[in-house]
Amino acid sequence: MRHRLQPLPLVGPAAVLEPLPERESLALAWMSDHLHATFNKPAETAAWLARNAVDCLPEGALAEKLKLGRPLRVKLGIDPTAPDIHLGFTVVLQKMREFQDAGHTVVLIIGNGTARVGDPSGRSATRPVLSDEEITRNARTFEQQALKILDPNRLEVRFNGDWLEMSMGELFRLMSTTTVAHVIERDDFANRLAAGTPVSMLELLYPLLQGYDSVAIKADVELGGTDQKFNLLLGRDIQRAYGMDGQVILTMPLLTGTDGEKKMSKSLGNYIGVTEPPEEIYGKTLSIPDSSLQSWYSLLIGEAPDPALTARDSKRALARALVERFYDGAAAGEAEAAFDRVHVRREVPKDVPEVEWAVNGGDAAHLPALIAHAFGVSSSEARRSLSQGGVRIDGEVVPSGVLDLPREGVDGRVLQLGKRRFAKIRLV
């Protein structure tokens, strides 16, 4: 079944998506001019493309690939284990866009096949396996959100489930390309084995499946975060085992989350999604610690903070830039005004959604249940917020220990959870 190793037809809605908005193309015009001016100078172009990467391996290989005189096939794989792309993903996506603007083709691989295994990178335990329905739903969301950065005119979208449904003979051939000793050398596995934490056979297989993606789409270059270095290098080895030239690998720095400590991750709750409302992107950006400013500026907008600005004003400038990037200037202005209205002047937002809550003729409202209903959180989270003073009614903190309020203390009033969530309550 050698046909699986041939270039696959473009699949997915990206084949018919419209070009990026003009504002995004104009914002990247300077980059395109620079790269096209050096397109015939492989060493210079390679140095520019790798300028902010952590690794570009093997040394000098990217310039050699550029000397081929054809558009390179630049690969990025994303497993749809969560429904949203966050700012951490955009660091690599921005680099992919630079390759596009230099005239190369980005192959975005949606890992609907590998997601059934679960990438062990950076994990201290086995990832839970998602259902087929969750994977399909997340894959479609990822595909659309990636188009906020990537240009559909130089994009192929592939689903690796198309070629990972392989025969036993193909699987055995793939498994013969490496050894168990080599796979368990990676830090994730070595640390878990040393700690006596189980490592499943599926997890051992994952790096091989990711490497086979590079064979299937004939990748010239593969990008990923620094936590993907082992997988990317193994992909290069697997390509050579299949008689192909090994890919160049570029690893990009990992963006720390809003906590300023761990890498941005949806599972850790320290992320900012690219499709979150403008006021959420703005407010969450202002919550990052001062120590994160340099790296966020560098990785997300490619420049340093203005030294003339305070840390507070630098965060404001960054927050505006991010909202404008994923929405527009008007949305950035409105998000800033909404933040100031609520957090500086302590006013209630203009458009507070109204939520009805049935008390069935009772004289009191049970706050944990009401909060869970109004904001879509669990009752335990609601109780925790109440105990920590994180719930307000008409701007006044609900005292710790208060779980029930009389009808007049809730009906028609604005319930606030945390800093940015509001609801006007109507008891029925």
C-alpha positions in Angstrom: 0.0 0.0 0.0 2.7 2.4 -1.0 0.2 4.9 -2.3 -0.2 6.2 1.2 3.2 7.8 0.9 2.2 9.9 -2.1 1.1 13.5 -1.7 -2.5 13.5 -0.5 -5.3 15.8 -2.0 -6.1 18.9 0.0 -9.0 18.2 2.3 -11.1 20.2 4.7 -12.7 23.6 4.4 -9.4 25.4 4.1 -9.5 24.6 0.4 -12.2 27.2 -0.1 -11.6 29.7 2.6 -11.3 33.4 1.7 -8.0 35.2 1.9 -7.0 37.0 5.1 -8.5 40.4 5.8 -6.6 43.2 4.1 -5.5 44.7 7.5 -3.6 41.5 8.3 -2.0 41.4 4.9 -0.9 45.0 5.1 0.4 44.5 8.6 2.7 41.8 7.2 3.7 43.6 4.1 7.1 44.7 5.5 7.9 41.1 6.2 7.0 40.0 2.7 9.1 42.7 1.1 12.1 41.8 3.2 11.8 38.1 2.6 11.2 38.3 -1.1 14.2 40.6 -1.4 16.4 37.9 0.0 14.6 34.9 -1.6 17.6 34.3 -3.9 20.0 34.5 -0.9 19.5 31.2 0.9 21.9 31.8 3.7 20.4 35.3 4.6 16.8 34.0 4.3 17.6 31.0 6.4 19.2 33.2 9.1 16.2 35.5 9.1 13.7 32.7 9.3 15.6 31.1 12.2 16.4 34.3 14.0 14.1 33.7 17.0 14.0 29.9 17.0 15.6 28.0 19.8 16.9 25.2 17.5 17.4 25.1 13.7 18.8 21.6 13.0 21.0 20.3 11.4 23.1 23.4 11.3 23.2 24.9 7.8 20.5 22.5 6.5 17.8 25.2 6.1 19.9 27.2 3.7 20.6 24.0 1.7 16.9 23.3 1.5 16.3 26.9 0.3 18.9 26.3 -2.5 16.5 23.7 -4.1 14.8 26.7 -5.7 11.2 25.5 -5.1 8.6 26.2 -2.4 9.4 24.2 0.7 6.8 22.0 2.4 6.7 23.3 6.0 4.9 21.1 8.4 3.1 21.8 11.7 1.0 19.2 13.5 -1.7 20.0 16.0 -3.6 17.4 18.0 -7.2 18.6 18.6 -7.3 17.6 22.2 -9.0 20.9 23.2 -11.4 23.1 21.2 -9.5 26.4 21.1 -6.1 27.7 19.9 -4.5 29.9 22.6 -1.8 32.5 22.3 0.9 29.9 23.0 0.0 28.2 19.7 0.3 31.4 17.8 4.1 31.6 18.4 4.6 28.7 16.1 1.8 29.7 13.7 3.5 33.1 13.3 6.7 31.4 12.2 4.7 29.3 9.8 3.2 32.6 8.4 6.8 33.9 7.8 7.5 30.8 5.7 4.3 31.5 3.8 5.3 35.1 3.1 8.7 33.8 1.9 6.8 31.8 -0.8 6.7 28.4 0.9 3.7 26.1 1.5 2.5 25.4 5.0 1.0 21.9 5.6 -1.1 22.1 8.7 -1.7 18.5 10.0 -4.8 18.1 12.2 -4.0 15.1 14.3 -7.3 13.4 14.4 -5.4 10.1 14.3 -2.6 10.9 16.8 -5.2 12.5 19.1 -6.5 9.0 19.8 -3.1 8.2 21.2 -2.3 11.4 23.1 1.0 13.3 22.9 3.1 12.5 26.0 5.3 15.6 25.6 5.6 17.4 28.8 3.3 15.0 30.6 3.8 13.3 34.0 0.9 10.9 33.3 -1.0 9.3 30.5 -3.3 11.7 28.7 -7.0 10.7 28.7 -8.2 9.6 25.2 -11.0 11.7 23.7 -14.0 10.4 21.9 -14.3 10.5 18.1 -17.0 13.2 18.4 -14.8 15.4 20.6 -11.8 15.0 18.3 -13.9 15.8 15.2 -15.5 18.9 16.8 -12.1 20.2 18.1 -10.4 19.6 14.7 -12.9 21.8 12.8 -12.5 24.5 15.4 -8.7 24.4 15.2 -8.8 24.5 11.4 -10.8 27.7 11.3 -9.0 29.4 14.2 -5.6 28.8 12.5 -6.8 31.0 9.6 -6.6 34.0 11.9 -2.8 33.8 11.3 -2.1 31.6 8.3 -2.8 32.6 4.7 -5.1 30.1 3.1 -3.5 30.7 -0.3 -0.4 28.9 0.7 -1.9 26.4 3.0 -2.7 22.7 2.8 -4.8 21.2 5.6 -4.5 17.4 6.1 -6.0 15.0 8.7 -3.5 12.4 9.7 -6.3 9.9 10.3 -6.4 9.5 6.6 -3.0 7.7 6.5 -2.7 6.4 10.0 -5.4 3.8 9.3 -2.5 1.6 8.0 -2.2 -2.1 7.6 -0.3 -4.3 10.0 2.5 -4.6 7.5 2.9 -0.8 7.3 2.7 -0.5 11.1 5.4 -3.1 11.5 7.6 -1.3 9.0 7.2 1.9 10.8 8.0 0.4 14.2 11.2 -1.2 12.8 12.6 2.3 12.1 13.7 2.9 15.7 14.3 1.1 19.0 12.7 1.1 22.4 15.9 2.3 23.9 15.9 5.3 21.7 12.3 6.2 22.4 12.6 5.9 26.2 15.6 8.2 26.2 13.3 11.2 26.0 13.0 13.1 29.3 9.2 12.6 29.6 9.5 8.8 29.5 12.7 8.6 31.4 11.4 10.7 34.3 8.1 8.8 34.5 9.9 5.4 34.4 12.3 6.5 37.1 9.4 7.6 39.3 7.5 4.3 38.7 4.8 6.0 36.7 3.3 3.8 34.0 4.0 4.6 30.3 1.6 3.0 27.9 2.5 1.3 24.7 0.4 3.8 22.8 2.5 6.6 24.2 5.7 4.9 23.0 4.1 4.6 19.5 3.1 8.3 19.4 6.5 9.8 18.3 6.6 7.2 15.4 3.1 8.1 14.2 4.0 11.8 14.3 7.2 11.1 12.4 5.2 9.1 9.8 3.2 12.3 9.1 6.5 13.8 7.7 6.8 10.8 5.4 3.2 11.1 4.2 3.4 14.7 3.3 7.0 14.8 2.3 8.0 17.6 4.7 11.1 19.7 4.1 10.8 21.5 7.4 8.9 20.8 10.6 8.1 23.3 13.4 7.1 22.9 17.0 7.7 24.1 20.5 10.9 23.2 22.4 8.9 20.4 24.1 8.6 18.8 20.6 12.3 18.5 19.8 12.5 14.8 20.3 9.5 14.1 18.1 10.7 16.4 15.4 14.2 14.8 15.3 12.7 11.4 15.2 10.5 12.4 12.3 13.8 13.3 10.5 15.2 9.8 11.2 12.0 8.1 10.1 12.0 10.0 6.8 15.5 8.8 6.1 14.5 5.2 6.9 11.9 5.5 4.2 14.6 6.7 1.7 13.7 10.4 1.9 15.9 13.5 2.7 15.5 14.3 6.4 13.5 17.4 7.3 15.0 20.5 8.9 13.5 21.2 12.4 12.8 24.5 14.0 11.8 24.7 17.6 10.2 27.8 19.0 10.2 29.1 22.7 7.2 28.2 24.9 5.0 31.1 26.0 4.4 31.2 29.7 0.8 31.4 30.8 -1.0 34.2 32.5 0.5 32.9 35.8 4.0 33.7 34.6 5.3 30.3 35.7 4.2 27.3 33.6 3.7 27.1 29.8 0.4 28.3 28.5 -2.1 25.4 28.7 -5.8 25.0 28.6 -5.6 22.2 31.1 -3.8 24.6 33.6 -6.3 27.4 33.0 -3.5 29.9 32.4 -4.4 30.5 28.7 -5.9 33.2 26.5 -7.9 31.8 23.6 -7.7 33.6 20.2 -11.4 33.6 19.9 -12.3 34.8 23.4 -14.2 38.0 23.5 -12.1 41.2 23.1 -12.7 42.2 26.7 -11.4 38.8 28.0 -8.3 39.0 25.9 -7.7 42.5 27.1 -8.3 41.8 30.8 -6.4 38.6 30.9 -3.4 40.2 29.3 -3.3 42.9 31.9 -3.2 40.2 34.6 0.2 38.8 33.5 3.1 39.5 35.9 5.6 42.2 35.0 8.2 39.5 34.6 6.4 38.1 31.6 6.4 41.4 29.6 9.6 40.9 27.7 8.9 37.4 26.5 5.2 38.2 25.7 6.2 41.2 23.6 9.0 39.3 21.8 7.1 36.1 21.1 3.7 37.6 20.3 4.4 40.9 18.5 8.1 40.7 17.7 9.2 43.8 19.5 10.4 45.0 22.9 8.2 47.0 25.3 8.6 50.8 25.0 11.2 51.7 27.8 9.4 55.0 28.3 6.2 53.2 29.5 5.5 51.8 32.9 4.8 48.1 33.3 1.1 48.9 33.6 1.0 51.0 30.4 3.2 48.4 28.6 0.5 45.7 29.4 -2.2 48.0 28.1 -0.3 48.6 24.9 0.2 44.8 24.5 -3.5 44.1 25.3 -4.6 46.6 22.7 -2.3 45.1 20.1 -3.5 41.5 20.7 -7.2 42.5 20.5 -6.6 44.5 17.4 -4.8 41.5 15.9 -7.6 39.1 16.4 -10.4 41.6 16.0 -9.8 45.2 15.0 -9.0 48.6 16.3 -12.5 49.5 17.3 -12.8 46.3 19.3 -9.5 47.1 21.1 -10.8 50.5 22.0 -14.1 49.2 23.3 -12.3 46.4 25.3 -10.1 49.0 27.0 -13.1 51.3 27.8 -15.0 48.3 29.2 -12.0 47.4 31.4 -11.6 50.9 32.7 -15.3 51.2 33.4 -15.4 48.0 35.5 -12.0 47.8 37.1 -10.9 51.4 37.3 -14.1 53.3 37.9 -15.8 50.2 39.5 -18.9 50.6 37.3 -21.2 47.8 36.0 -20.7 46.9 32.3 -23.1 48.4 29.8 -24.6 45.2 28.4 -25.1 42.8 31.3 -26.9 39.6 30.3 -30.1 38.9 32.2 -30.5 35.5 33.8 -33.7 34.1 35.1 -33.7 31.8 38.2 -36.7 29.9 39.5 -37.2 30.0 43.2 -40.6 28.3 42.9 -42.4 30.8 45.3 -39.6 30.6 47.8 -38.3 33.6 49.8 -34.6 33.0 49.3 -32.1 32.2 46.6 -29.4 29.6 47.2 -26.2 31.3 45.9 -24.0 28.3 44.9 -26.8 27.0 42.7 -27.6 30.4 41.3 -24.0 31.2 40.5 -23.5 27.8 38.8 -26.6 28.5 36.7 -25.7 32.1 35.8 -22.1 31.5 34.9 -21.9 27.8 33.9 -19.5 26.8 36.7 -19.8 23.9 39.1 -21.4 24.3 42.5 -18.1 23.5 44.2 -16.4 26.3 42.2 -19.2 28.7 43.2 -18.8 27.8 46.9 -15.1 28.3 46.6 -15.5 31.8 45.1 -18.0 32.7 47.8 -15.5 31.6 50.5 -12.7 33.6 48.9 -14.8 36.8 48.6 -15.0 36.5 44.8 -18.7 37.2 44.5 -20.3 40.6 44.5 -23.9 41.8 44.3 -24.3 45.4 43.0 -20.6 45.8 43.7 -20.7 44.7 47.3 -18.7 41.6 48.3 -20.9 38.8 49.6 -19.5 37.9 53.0 -17.9 34.5 53.4 -20.3 31.9 54.8 -23.4 33.5 53.3 -25.0 30.8 51.1 -28.6 32.1 50.9 -30.0 35.6 50.4 -33.6 36.8 50.6 -35.5 37.5 47.3 -35.0 41.3 47.6 -31.3 40.9 48.0 -31.0 39.2 44.6 -33.9 40.0 42.4 -33.1 42.7 39.8 -29.5 43.1 41.1 -26.2 42.5 39.3 -24.4 39.4 40.3 -20.6 39.4 39.7 -18.2 36.4 39.7 -14.6 37.3 39.8 -13.4 40.4 37.9 -15.1 40.0 34.6 -18.3 38.0 34.8 -21.6 39.7 35.4 -25.3 38.8 35.2 -28.5 40.6 36.1 -30.7 38.3 38.1 -34.5 37.9 37.6 -36.2 35.6 40.1 -39.3 33.9 38.7 
